[in-house]
Amino acid sequence: MKKLFITLATVAVYLLLSIFTGWWAVTWVIWVFYFVYMVAQMYKDQD
């Protein structure tokens, strides 16, 4: 569960920076894939 919170915090900070710097159109894709990967890792660790 800790990994999920770290991922959410990282994504939130990075997306805010992306919005303010104008790179939103490019960087959001990277973070969506990162979030999905981390959620998958979290569920894998529970098995």
LINQUIWO-V179576 format. One record per run of one state. SS is the DSSP state (alpha for helix, beta for strand, coil for the rest). FROM is the first residue (numbers start at 1). TO is the last residue. If there is no record, write none. Layout:
SS:FROM:TO
SS:FROM:TO
//
This chain:
coil:1:1
alpha:2:21
coil:22:23
alpha:24:46
coil:47:47
//
